[in-house]
Amino acid sequence: MADLTYNSGDLETLGAQLKDLHGKLKDDGRLKELNKEEVGHTKVAEAIDDFVNDWDDKRKKLNDKVEALGEMASKSSEEFTKADLELAEALKQEAE
């Protein structure tokens, strides 16, 4: 049987980093504030507006996936640690 190795700390860190990224993606609205006067031309402002609207849709989908992946990483860390402790306890009791 193959050994399964993992690093609970790395999984926990990954979960925290993805949670942070999720928050940043959710709160990023910088381009929404641009207007014709700031970019110099109506067509440019319209193109930016189209991009922002499309980006908002794609950002939400991406952010949902980032959030789910972060939750999976954190939960994996918890479950691996729990299983490891349970197996260690079972081995300890068998040895007694």
TORKOL-4160 file (C-alpha; in steps of 0.2 Angstrom, whole numbers, padded with zeros to 4 digits, m for minus):
96
<pt num="1" X="0000" Y="0000" Z="0000"/>
<pt num="2" X="0007" Y="0017" Z="m0005"/>
<pt num="3" X="0010" Y="0030" Z="0009"/>
<pt num="4" X="0000" Y="0046" Z="0009"/>
<pt num="5" X="0010" Y="0061" Z="0014"/>
<pt num="6" X="0003" Y="0078" Z="0017"/>
<pt num="7" X="0008" Y="0094" Z="0026"/>
<pt num="8" X="m0007" Y="0100" Z="0037"/>
<pt num="9" X="0002" Y="0117" Z="0039"/>
<pt num="10" X="0003" Y="0120" Z="0020"/>
<pt num="11" X="m0015" Y="0115" Z="0018"/>
<pt num="12" X="m0020" Y="0127" Z="0031"/>
<pt num="13" X="m0010" Y="0141" Z="0024"/>
<pt num="14" X="m0017" Y="0138" Z="0007"/>
<pt num="15" X="m0034" Y="0139" Z="0014"/>
<pt num="16" X="m0030" Y="0155" Z="0022"/>
<pt num="17" X="m0022" Y="0163" Z="0007"/>
<pt num="18" X="m0037" Y="0158" Z="m0004"/>
<pt num="19" X="m0049" Y="0166" Z="0009"/>
<pt num="20" X="m0039" Y="0182" Z="0008"/>
<pt num="21" X="m0039" Y="0181" Z="m0011"/>
<pt num="22" X="m0058" Y="0178" Z="m0011"/>
<pt num="23" X="m0060" Y="0194" Z="m0001"/>
<pt num="24" X="m0049" Y="0204" Z="m0012"/>
<pt num="25" X="m0058" Y="0199" Z="m0028"/>
<pt num="26" X="m0075" Y="0202" Z="m0020"/>
<pt num="27" X="m0070" Y="0220" Z="m0015"/>
<pt num="28" X="m0061" Y="0225" Z="m0030"/>
<pt num="29" X="m0071" Y="0239" Z="m0039"/>
<pt num="30" X="m0058" Y="0251" Z="m0044"/>
<pt num="31" X="m0062" Y="0252" Z="m0063"/>
<pt num="32" X="m0081" Y="0255" Z="m0060"/>
<pt num="33" X="m0077" Y="0273" Z="m0055"/>
<pt num="34" X="m0069" Y="0279" Z="m0072"/>
<pt num="35" X="m0079" Y="0291" Z="m0083"/>
<pt num="36" X="m0077" Y="0300" Z="m0099"/>
<pt num="37" X="m0068" Y="0315" Z="m0092"/>
<pt num="38" X="m0055" Y="0303" Z="m0084"/>
<pt num="39" X="m0051" Y="0293" Z="m0100"/>
<pt num="40" X="m0053" Y="0307" Z="m0113"/>
<pt num="41" X="m0066" Y="0299" Z="m0124"/>
<pt num="42" X="m0084" Y="0292" Z="m0124"/>
<pt num="43" X="m0079" Y="0277" Z="m0134"/>
<pt num="44" X="m0065" Y="0273" Z="m0122"/>
<pt num="45" X="m0076" Y="0275" Z="m0107"/>
<pt num="46" X="m0089" Y="0264" Z="m0115"/>
<pt num="47" X="m0076" Y="0250" Z="m0119"/>
<pt num="48" X="m0070" Y="0251" Z="m0101"/>
<pt num="49" X="m0088" Y="0250" Z="m0095"/>
<pt num="50" X="m0090" Y="0234" Z="m0106"/>
<pt num="51" X="m0074" Y="0226" Z="m0100"/>
<pt num="52" X="m0079" Y="0230" Z="m0082"/>
<pt num="53" X="m0096" Y="0222" Z="m0083"/>
<pt num="54" X="m0089" Y="0207" Z="m0091"/>
<pt num="55" X="m0075" Y="0206" Z="m0078"/>
<pt num="56" X="m0088" Y="0208" Z="m0064"/>
<pt num="57" X="m0097" Y="0192" Z="m0071"/>
<pt num="58" X="m0081" Y="0182" Z="m0073"/>
<pt num="59" X="m0074" Y="0188" Z="m0057"/>
<pt num="60" X="m0089" Y="0182" Z="m0047"/>
<pt num="61" X="m0087" Y="0165" Z="m0055"/>
<pt num="62" X="m0069" Y="0164" Z="m0052"/>
<pt num="63" X="m0071" Y="0171" Z="m0034"/>
<pt num="64" X="m0084" Y="0157" Z="m0031"/>
<pt num="65" X="m0072" Y="0144" Z="m0036"/>
<pt num="66" X="m0058" Y="0152" Z="m0026"/>
<pt num="67" X="m0069" Y="0152" Z="m0011"/>
<pt num="68" X="m0074" Y="0133" Z="m0013"/>
<pt num="69" X="m0056" Y="0128" Z="m0016"/>
<pt num="70" X="m0050" Y="0138" Z="0000"/>
<pt num="71" X="m0064" Y="0129" Z="0010"/>
<pt num="72" X="m0058" Y="0112" Z="0003"/>
<pt num="73" X="m0040" Y="0115" Z="0008"/>
<pt num="74" X="m0045" Y="0120" Z="0026"/>
<pt num="75" X="m0057" Y="0106" Z="0028"/>
<pt num="76" X="m0044" Y="0094" Z="0021"/>
<pt num="77" X="m0031" Y="0100" Z="0033"/>
<pt num="78" X="m0044" Y="0097" Z="0048"/>
<pt num="79" X="m0049" Y="0080" Z="0042"/>
<pt num="80" X="m0031" Y="0074" Z="0038"/>
<pt num="81" X="m0026" Y="0080" Z="0056"/>
<pt num="82" X="m0041" Y="0071" Z="0064"/>
<pt num="83" X="m0038" Y="0055" Z="0054"/>
<pt num="84" X="m0020" Y="0055" Z="0059"/>
<pt num="85" X="m0024" Y="0058" Z="0078"/>
<pt num="86" X="m0037" Y="0044" Z="0077"/>
<pt num="87" X="m0025" Y="0032" Z="0069"/>
<pt num="88" X="m0011" Y="0036" Z="0081"/>
<pt num="89" X="m0023" Y="0033" Z="0095"/>
<pt num="90" X="m0028" Y="0016" Z="0088"/>
<pt num="91" X="m0010" Y="0011" Z="0086"/>
<pt num="92" X="m0007" Y="0016" Z="0104"/>
<pt num="93" X="m0021" Y="0006" Z="0111"/>
<pt num="94" X="m0016" Y="m0009" Z="0100"/>
<pt num="95" X="0001" Y="m0009" Z="0108"/>
<pt num="96" X="m0005" Y="m0009" Z="0125"/>
